[in-house]
Amino acid sequence: MEEGSEAQPPLQPEAVSAEASEPPPPVPMDQDEGQAAAAEAMEGEAEGAAAAAGTIEGEAGYAAADADPMEDEAADEAGAAEPMEDDPPTSSAPSATAAVDDSTIARKRRRRKKQFPGMIPTAGVRVLRAAASAPSAAHLNGVPRRRGRPPTSSSLRLARELDAEALIALAAGFPADSLSEDEVAAAVLSRIGGVDQTNYLVVRNHVLALWRSNPLSPVASNAALASIRAEHAHLVAAAHSFLSDHAYINFGLAPSVISLPPCPPPSLPPPSVLIVGAGFAGLAAARHLMSLGFKVAIVEGRLRPGGRVFTKSMRSTAAEYPDIAAAADLGGSVLTGINGNPLGVIARQLGFPLHKVRDKCPLYLPDGRPVDPDMDARVEAAFNQLLDKVCQLRQVVADSIPHGVDVSLGMALEAFRAAHGVAAEREERMLLDWHLANLEYANAAPLADLSMAFWDQDDPYEMGGDHCFIPGGNSRFVRALADGIPIFYGQNVRRIQYGCDGAMVYTDKQTFRGDMVLCTVPLGVLKKGNIQFVPELPAQKREAIERLGFGLLNKVVLLFPYDFWDGRIDTFGHLTEDSGQRGEFFLFYSYSSVSGGPLLIALVAGESAIEFEKTSPAENVEKVLETLRKIFSPKGIEVPKPLQAICTRWGTDKFTYGSYSYVAIGSSGDDYDILAESVCDRVFFAGEATNRRYPATMHGALLSGYREAANIVRAARRRAKKVDSPKKMDVNNEVKYEVKVDNIDLDDLFRTPDAAFGGFSVLHDPSTSEPDSISLLRVGIGARKLGSGSLFLYGLIMRKNVANLAAMEGDEQRLSTLYRDFGTKLVGLDGLGDSGSSLISRIKAAVRK
């Protein structure tokens, strides 16, 4: 069928449910509920103290400590909804409300959305069906109707439902009127375009909407057929299979979802996957792979799951305040947009209430005076105009220079600021610096390091809706996701080795073997090179790791005896006189309504976040207290001594070396995609720094785990098709498998050897890892590069001797040692004898895994 031919509606209008659209998120909870949820969450907190390194006792009666967390992109992208009704304050301490109401404006702390013209998709969500020619008004509703005849009520109702379902698909990350890249790769249709694709999109959106309307119960394929004509059953099957494999439906932690039986694995025995890292990406991938019939084990360096998402239980040790406690998110803290967010779905499944981050954010000058609202509005408008100028400049550069040129965002902004005389007055400059610090917080990097061309490349894809806290902290997600998954804690991964027969993960304690490995470590760890990959990763991937930025954001978390700052706001800001320190404690988050106690968190961004880690925790805490005194003392409000304090140090944490990724100068969104690419269908990569659309977010990490689980399934199915299906044989009462291996090329296997050095490459016996086992050695004589026309000779060598051979300098020494010390003769394939033929058969048979 040709593109553009008219398609009949696959949906039966009379059977479509009017409840297909996604319901709104749970209403915000009040403070008492937040305290109860936080208290319950803290009861389950384990290994909490292990993450806080070097706690010291301060003379002021609090403990100042280093901790090891990350901050999600979080509240820098506050939702566009109006502020919710104010919650009541939590203590009888004097309130600053009266002093700030006149100067407070509704302020959305978010990454500024400034894109190239045309960057955001503009296709209308209603163009769901193919028209006979150019699109006409008659087809925009998704239901073709005859010229001159008014639409019926049923057709209008169906059109509205199609639009609602298309919006849900858009929120979940699907294009409105075309297949996604993953759908194309999964070959959901035998032919792209035409009526089948048009109808498939409607069917896919409908199945997705059914799930989002009630994520407490799995959506079966026959449930979707109830409202779709039987002739489109093949489209329902294709859409349901794709959405299930890629965790767009039937995912999460609802009891009915968890109780679903695992799917049949793509091969027998079930493929095994080793996952490095128990953060959101690793946990999501593990849980999804287990549901798809895979064997999974997670190797984690810390003594807890969660990675850069960590909720610390803080409790008072003061006798006069014995019951004060709170749950503090030291790392990822805010769900950045609920619409389409899988964490919002999981929160609903688990019954977690959501607290909307309110937009009201008063700003204070260094001496504690509120910022003049007129000046605030004027400088913020000027700041946005500067960003507009930068966007115009990069568009001109993109149009006039073929290969483009990139400079730092900070340099471009400063050039336009100076040229247009923006913020010439002292207070105006301090206020502009605050906005610049907020931009550095959004990207976890100084503006001098950000790419002018691509720093906001992910903005078109950001989740819509409110930004929310989870009362009790995000470790509630972590504990639920980790439940029932085999995790090996305290395993510092040193090497990942992969070859034709699988993958090995070497830690400082033991070795793990699997068919495939999923690496979810932070980009900072990859940049440090603490994990060796054997063979070395492709040059393209190594270069992407080098180009992408991995930034830093730190926090000072303070538990007070009572709330003195006015619990009816979630944020307030502080301006600094020194532009070089504009990111130091520039923004405060109030967690009183969600943490279970009077908790305040100060953020440190940009260059200040780097300098912060060079200063002692006690000194940093005292700086925060001095800042708070300058804000509240002029109002007659005393700042009490904190009961406990924690300072994060993500930059020196050996499991992260930073907070989250950003687009550095010379990098682009393409580098996220390159980092996400698998290597030889054996090594896969997930994590926020592999998600081009949602980097630097918790949901971005989660979605990357689901994405790679689907890619691993696809790779396992491809591998299973490379050889004939194995036949079961009963040999001496043992079930064995006979595999035809004649169609497997040995040269292809040596493209990914278990070891390679100089002109030597080695394939180990996949049936054993004993040091005395025999391995197959291949030596290139003449040209050294594989596949370049070399003459290859082969030999048998004991596995334990391979490492000794690799440690030698030069192939000449290796060749002399090979015969003299190891007794290995180099011959043609035909001269290896029965032992060699048997070994080659075992190596080829292992490919079926």
N, C-alpha and C positions, 0 to 999 in steps of 0.2 A: 504494500500500500504506500502511496506516495505522500510525502510531506504536504500538509495543507488540505488533505481531503477531509470531508466532514465526518465527525465521530459522533456516535450515539452516546447519550449519557449512561455511564456504567452504574450509576446509583439509581435505585428505585425511590422516587421522591416520597412515596407514602410510607416507606420503611425506615427512612433516615431519622435518627434520634436528634431531637433539638438540643440535647445536652452534650453535643460533640465538642463544643468549644471548651478550652481549658478554663477551669474555675479560678477565681482569684486566690492568692495565697492566704494562709490563715491570718486572721486579724491580729494586730499587735497585742501582746499580753501586758498586763499591768505589772507593777514592780514586785508585789508580793509573790506572784507566780514566778517571776524571774529569780527571786531569792530561793524559792523552793526547788526550782529546776537546777539552779547552780549548786545548792546543797546536796541534792541527790547525785549530781555529776561528780562532786568532789569525793563522795563516799567510794566511788569506783576508781579513783585516781591511784595509779601504781607507778612506781619508778620515778615519781615526780622529783624527788630530791636529787636523783642521779644526774638530771639535766642542768642543775644549777651548780656551777663550779666555783669553788672558792668563796663560800659565804663568810662574811665577816660581821662582827658585832660592832655597831656604831655607838658612839657615846650618847647620841640623842635618843636612844631607846629603840632603834629599828635595826633591821639586818639589811645590808646592802650586798647584792650578789650579782655575779655574772651569770648569764644563761645563754642558751644556744638556739634561739628561734629565728623565724623569718616572718616578714609581714606580707600578706597578700596584697594585691593591688587595692583591694578593699574600698574604703569609703571615699577614696579620691574620685569615685564615679557615682556619687549619690544619685538616687533616682529622681525623676522629674515630677513626682507627685507632690501635692501640697503637704506641708508639715502636719504630722498627726497631732491630736490633742495632747497638750502637755500632761506628763505624769506628775504626781505630787512629789515634793521633795522627801528625802529619806531621813532627815534629822531636823532637830529644832535649832540647829546652829543658825546664826545670822545669814540671811540670803543676800546675794548680790543682784537679785532680779531687778529691784527698783532702780539700781544704778545703771543697768545696761539696756533696759527695754527701749529707751529712746534711740539708742545707737545701734540696735540690732536689726539686721536685715536678713531676709531669707537668702541663704547663700548655699549654692550647690558646689561642694568640693569635688571636682571631677577633673579628669584629664581633658584638656581642651580639644574639641572636635574640629580640627582644621585639616581638610583634605584637599587633594587636587580636585579640580572640577571633574565630575564624571567618575570619581573613585567609588562612590556609593552606588550599588545597583539601583536602577530606576525602573526596572520592569514591573508592571502592575500585577498585583496579586490575583486579579480576576481573569487574566488571560490564561485559562487552564485548558482550553480546547483549541484544536486546529480549525482555522477558518478556510473557506474555499479560496479566498483571495486576501486582499489587505484587510486588517482587522476592522470590523464595523461595530457600531454601537449594539447591534443585535447580538453580538457574540461576547461582549465584555462581561456579561453576567455569568458566563460559563454554560448557558443553556441556549442552544440555537432556537429561534422562533421565526415564524413566518412573517414576511413583510406585511405591515399594516394591521396585524392582529395583536391586540393587547395581551400582555403576559397573564397567565393564570396565577392564582394565589399559590398553587403548589410549586410552579416553576420559580416564582419569586422566593419562596421559602427555601427551595433547594439551592438557588443561587447564593442566598445569604449563608447557608450552611457550608457551601463550597468555599466561599470567601473566608469564613471563620476557620475552617480547617486548613486553608492555605496559610493563614496568618500563624497558626500553631506550628506548621512546618517551617515557616520562615524563622520563628523564634527558636526552633530547634537546630537551625543552621542549614536548612535546605534552601536551594534556589527556588523561586516561585514558579518558574515555567520551564525548567530544564532538569535533567538528571544531575546529581552531584558527581564529583570525580570518583568517589567511592562506589557509587552505583554503576558507573561506567566500568570501573575496574572489576566489579563483581559480576558483570555481564548479566544484569537483571533482565535485560531484553536482548533478544537475538539480533535486533536491528534498532539502531538509534534513529529517532525521528518517527514521523507518521502518527497514525491514529493510536497505535498500541502505546506509544510513549505518552501521548496526551492522556489517555485513559489510565495508564499506570500512575501518572502523577496524582490524579484524582483519587485513585485507590490507595496509594501510599499515604497521602495526606489524611484520608479517612481512617486508616488503620492507626496511624499515629495519634489522631485526635481521640479515637476510642480509648487508647491507653492513657493519654493525659487527662481524660475526663474522670478516670478512676484508676490511679496507679496502685491501688491496694489489691487489685485482682489482675492476674495475667490475661492478656488478650489472646484467645485462640483463633486460629485461622478461620474456623467455621463461624465464629462470632462475627467476623467482618463480612462473611458471605451472606449473613442474614439481611443486609441492606444493599447488596450488590448483586446484579443479575448473574446467573449461573454461567453465562457465556464468558464472563471475565474471571472465572475461577483461577485460571493460570496466572493472571495478574495479581490476584490476592495472594496466591502461593508465593510468587516471586517477591512481592513487597513484604509479606510477613517474614519470610526467610531472611531477607536482607536486614530488616529492622531488628530482628531478634539477634542475628549474628553480630551486629554492630551496636547492640545495647541501646537502641533508640526506644525499644519497648521491652517490657518484661524484665527489667533490670531492677536492682536495688535490694531493699531489705524488708519488704513486706512479708509476713509469714507465708502467705500463699505463693509468693515468688520463690522464697527460699526452699519451700517444700516441693517445688517442681523437680521431677526426676532429671538427671543429667541427660543431655543429648548423646546419641551414639558418637564415639570418636571417629575421626576420619580414617583411622587405621588401627590395627591390632598388632601388638599390644598398644594401649593408648599412648600417644606421644607425651613426653615429659618436658616441662618448661621450668628453667631456673630463673627466678626474678631477683634482680639485685636492687634492693631498696624497698622498704615497707611504708613509703609515703602514699599519698592519695593515688598516684598513678599505679604503683605496684600492687596496692590492695585491690583497686578496681579491676586491673587486668587478671589478678589471681582469681578473684571471685567469679569473674565472667568465664575464664578458661575452665574452671572447675565445672561450671554449669554446662559447658560444651564438651565434657567428657575427657578433659586433659588431666594429667598428673602434674601437680604444681608444688613447688617449694620456694619460699622467699628467704633470701640471705640478707640480713640486716646488721649493719655495724653498730647501731645504738642498742641500748637495752630496753627500748620501747618502740612501738610503731608510730607512724605519723610523720616522721621527717620534719619538715619545716612547719608543720601544723602541730602545736603543742600547747595544751592548757595546763597551767601550773596552779596547784592548790596553794593558796596563801592563807595563813592562820595567825592570829594574834598570840603572842607569848606573854603579853602584859597582863598582870593580875587584875588590873582595873577594867580591862576589856577582854574577858575570857572567851566571849562568844563571837567575836568579829572574825569573819572568814570570807573569802571570795575566790572565784575561779577566773584566772587571768590568761587570756590568749597571748602568749609571747610571740607567736608567729602569725600565720594566716588567721585573719580575724573576722572578715566581713564577707557575706555573700553578695557579690557585686552584680546585682540584677537578678530578679526572681523569674522573669518571663523566659521560659525555655531552659532554665538552669537545672541540670540533673540533681544538684544538691538540694534544690527546693523540692524536687520530687521525693528524694530520700527523706528529707525533713518531714514531709507530709506522711510518708509511710511509717516513720518512727514516732509520729505524734509530737515532734519538736515544735514548740511555738516560735514565732518569728517576731523580732523587735525591729521595726523600721528605724533606720538611722535618720534622725530629724535634721532638716536643712538649716535650722537656725544656728548661726556660728558667730558670736560676737568677737571682735578683734580689739586688742589692747596695745597701746603704745608702751615703750619700755618703762615709763614712769607710772604705768597703771591706768592712765586715762583712756576711756573708750575712743576708738577712732571715729572721727567725724563722719556721719553717714554720707554726706554730700561728697566729701573727698574720697570716701571709699568707693562710691559708685563711679566717680570720675576716673579714678586710677584703674579700677577694674575694666572700664570701657576702653581705656588707653592700652591696657595690657592685651585685651582681645584684638585691638587694632594692630598691635605689633605682631601678633600671631598671624593676622590676615596678611600683613605685608610680607612676612616670611613665606606664607603659602603662595603668594603671587610671585615672589622671587623664584621659588623652586619650580614653579610652573614655567616661567620664562626660561630657566636653565634647562629644564627637561625638553622644551620645544626647540631650543636653539643649539644645544650641544648634543651631538648624536649619542655619545656614551655617558653623558651626564657628568656632573662633578658634585662632590659632597663636602660640606664644611660642617662645623658644629652648630647646633641650634643656638647655643649660648652666644656664639660670635655674631650670628645673624641678628638675633634679638638686640644685642647691645649696639650694633651698628645702626639699626633703625631707631633705637631709643635716642642715641646721641644725635642722629641726623634730624630728628623731629622734636628734640627738646622735651621728651617725655619725662615726667617726674623730676623736674629740676629742683624743686623744694625738698628740704630735708625729710619732712614727714611723708611726703609723696614718694620719695625714693625708698623709705623704709617699707611703705605699703606695697610698692612694686616688688621689692625684694621678697616680701611674704608670698606674693603670687608666684614668683619664680621658685621659691622654696617648695611651694605646693606642687609645682610642675616637676621638680626634682623628686619629690616624694612619690608622685604617680609613676615615675620611671626608675626609681631606685638608683639614680645616677646624677652627677653634676651635669648641668646643661652643656658644659664644655665638652662632654664626652658623647652627647647625643647626636645622632644623624639628623641634619636638617631635612634631608630628603625623605626619610622613612621612619622617623621617630614615632609617628602615630599611625603606622600602616594597619594596625588592628582595629582602629576605631569603627569602621563600617560594620563590624561583626559583634560589637559588644552587646551583652545581654540587656534587655530592657527591664523596666519595672523597678520596684523599690530595692534599696540596698539594706541588708538586714544583719543583725546580730543573732546568733543562736544562744539563748540563755543557758548558762552552764558551760559554754565554750565549745569549740569545734572538735575537741578530743572525744566528744560524745559520738560524732561521726566516725572517728578513727576506731574507737573501741568496737563499735557495731560492725564496721567493715572488716576488722581483723578477726572477729570471732569465727572460730572453726577453720582458719587457714593455717597450714603448717609454716611457722616462721622460726628461723634459726637466728637468735639474737647474739650480739657480741662478736659477729663475724666480719672482720675488716677485709674486704675484697682487695687482693693485690693484683690478680691477673685473670683475664678472660681469654680462653683459648678456644678456637673453633676450627672445625674442619669438616670433611665429608661425612664423618661418622657421628657428628654431634658437637657438643660444646662442653667445656670444663670451666668451672669457677673455682679459683684457688684463693683461699683466705689465709689468714695467719694462723689458723687452727686446723683446717681440714680442706679436703677437696670434694667438690660436688660435680656430678656428671648428669647431663640431660641431653635431649635431642636439640633443644634450642635454648637461648638465653635472652631475657629481656632486661636491658640496662635502664634503670630509672634514676640514676644518681643525678644530683644537681649539676648544672653546667659548670659551676665553680670547681667541682671535683674533676670533671673532664679537662678543664683548662689547666689544672695543677698537674695533670698527668700521673696521678697517684695510682691509677689502674692501668696496667699494661695490657694491651690487646695483641694477641698472637694468632694469626698474622696481624701486622699493623693495619689500622683502619685506612680506608681509601683516602687519598690525598684531598679529594673534594670535601670529605667530611672533616678531616683535620683542619682544613682551612676555614670551614664554617665555624667550628668550635673556637678558632682563634679570633675570627671577625666579630661574632656576636658578643655583646657586653653582658656582664653579670654584676649587678650593682649591689648596693648596701643600704639598708634601712635598719635603724636600731630604736629600741624603746627603753624608757625608764618606767617601771611599773611600781606604783605606790599604793599601799593599803593604809587608809587612815582610820582613826577611831569614829569619825562621822563625816558626812558629806557637807562641806563648807562652801562648795562652788556652785550650788544650784543644780540639783538633779534633773531639772526640767529641760536641760539642753544636753545634747550628746557630744558637742564639740565646742571649743573656743580657741582662739588663736592669740599668739604673742609676737610682736614685732621686735626686731633687733636693730641697733644702730650700726653695727659692723656688717657690711655686705658679705664679708667672708664667712660670717657665722649666721647667715640668714636661716639656715636649716636647723639650728640648735633650739630644740624645744619650741618650735614654731607652732605646733598644733597639739592640743590636749584632747584626749578622748575620755569621756565619762562613762564608766561601765557600771555605775550604781544600779541601773535598772535591769541589768542582765547577769551580773556576776555574783549576786548574792550578798554583796557588801559594798562599802564605800571605797571604790577603786578608781584611780585616776592614772592614765597612761600618757606620757609625754613622748612625742616622736622626734627623732633626730635624722635629718635627711641631707643629701648632697655631700659636700666636702666635710660638713660637720659630723656626719656619720662615721667618716674615716678617722677624724681626730678624736672622736668620742672613745674609740677603743684604745687609745693611747693614754687615757686618763683613768685613774682608779675609780671603782664603783662608788666609794664613799664621797669622793670629790664631785662626781657627776650628780649624785643624789642631792648634795648640798647646793649645787648650781640650780637644780630644778626647784628646790624649796625657796631659794632666793628669788627666782623668777615669779613664783606664786605669791610670795610676800609682796613684791612690787605691784602685782595686780590687785590683790585683795586687801592689803593693809590700809591703803587710802580710803577704803570703803568701811573701815572699822571692823573688818573681818579678820580674825586671827587664824593663821595657818598652823594647825596642830602638828606635832611630831608624828611622822608615819610609824606605823606598827611594824611594817616590813617593806622592803624595797628590793627590786631586782633590776639589774642592767643587762640587757642582751648584748651579745658580741658575736653576731653572725659572721663577721668577716674573718675571724680566727677560728671558727668552728671547723674542725677537720672533716666533718661530714657534709659541709655546704660551701664554705669559703665565700659566703655572700648571701644575698636575700632572694633576688629574682632577676630575670633576664631583661635586657633592653636592647634596642637597635643602636649599635655604636656607629661612629663615623666609618663609612666604607662598607657597612653591612646593610642588609635589607631583609624583607620578609622571606625571601628565598632561602636564607640561611636556616630559618626554622624548619623549612621543608627538607633541606639537605640533612639536617641533624636528625630528622625523623626517619630517614631512609634506612632500610634494613641492609645488612651485609650478608650476601650469599644465602639468604633465607635461613640463616642460623643465629645471627645477632640482631636484635631489634632494640629500638630506643623509644622511650616514653618520658613524660615529665613536662612541666609547663614550658620549658625552653624548646620543646619539639612541637608546640602547638601554635601555628602561625596566627590563627584567629583569636585565640584566647590565652596569650602568654601572660605570665606574671599573676595568674589567678589560681585559686583552688579548683574551680570547676574546669579550668584549662588542663590542669594536671589529671583530674579524674577522667575527662573526656579522652585525653591522650592514652590512658590506660585501656579504656574500652576500644579505642581505635586500633591499638597494637594487638589486642587480643583477637580482633577480627582479622588482622593481617597475618597473625600466627596461624590461625585456622586455615586461611587461604593457602599459606605456604605448605602446611601439613597436607592439605588435599592435593596440591600440585605434586608433592613428593610421593604421595601414595599412588598417583597416576603414572609415575615414571617407570614403574615396574609392573609386571602382571600381578594380579591379586594372588596372595600366598595360599597354598593349599595345605589344609590340616593333615598331619600324618600322626599316627599313633606308633611310636617307636619305644619299645621297652616300657610300656605303660606311661610314657611321657608325651605330651602333645607338643609337636614341633611343627615348624612351618617350612615348606619348600618354596623357594623363590627362584624365578628365572632371572639370571643375571647376565645373560649373553648380550643383552641390548644396552648394557652400561659400559661407557667408554672409560678406560682407566685414565686417559689423559684428562678427561673432565674432572675426575676425582683429584688429580694432582694440582688442579687449579686452586684448590683450597686445602693444602696439606696440613697435617698436624704440627709439622715443624719445617722450617725452611731457613737455610743459611748458605750464603755463597751460591754455588751451583748445585747444592744438595737440597733435597726435599724428602720428607718422610711421611708415610701413612702407618699409623699404629694398628695393631690387631684390635678391632672393636669389641671382641668378646671377652677381653681381660685387660686389666691394668697392672698386672704383675711386672716387676722390674726385669725379670728374666724372660718375658714373653718376646716373641719375634716381631719385628717391624719391617716394612718394605721400604727400602732406600732407593732413590733415583738420583743419578748424577748426570748433569749436563756436560758433555764434552764438546769443547769449542765455544760457541756462543752460549752465554749464560742465561739469557732470558727464556723462560718457558714459552713454547709456541713460536720461537724465532728460527726454527729449522735446525735446532741442536740435535746432536746424536746423543741418545740417552742410554745409559747402562744401568743395570739394576743389581741389587744385592740384598741379603737378609742380615739384619743387625739386631742385637738385643736392645730392648727399649732403654735400659739403664745406661747404655753407651751413647745414646743419641745426644744427651746433654753434654757429655764430655767432648763429643765431636764438634758440637756447636760452639763450645767455648774456645776452641783453637783458632789461631790466626792464620787465615789463608787456606785456600783449597788444596795447595800442594802438601801442606802439613797434614791436612785431613786425609788425603789420599794415601800417604805413606803410612799413617797410623792405622788406617782402615784395615789394611792387609796384615801389617806387622804385629799390631797389638790386639786387634779384634778378630782377625782371621776371616774377614769378609772379602769375597771375590766378586768383582763386578763382571756381570755377564748380560747377555740379552734376555728378554723375557722367557724365551724357550729354555734357557739354561738354568732356571731357578729350581727345577725339579718339583717333586710332589709337594714338598713343604711350601714352596713358593706359590704353586697353583692353589693349594688349599687356603693359604693366607689371602690371596687375591679374591677368591670366592667369598670369603667371610667379609672382606672389606666392601665388596660390591653388594652383598646381601644386606649390609647395614643401611644402605641407602633407603630401603623400604620404610625405615622408621621415620 
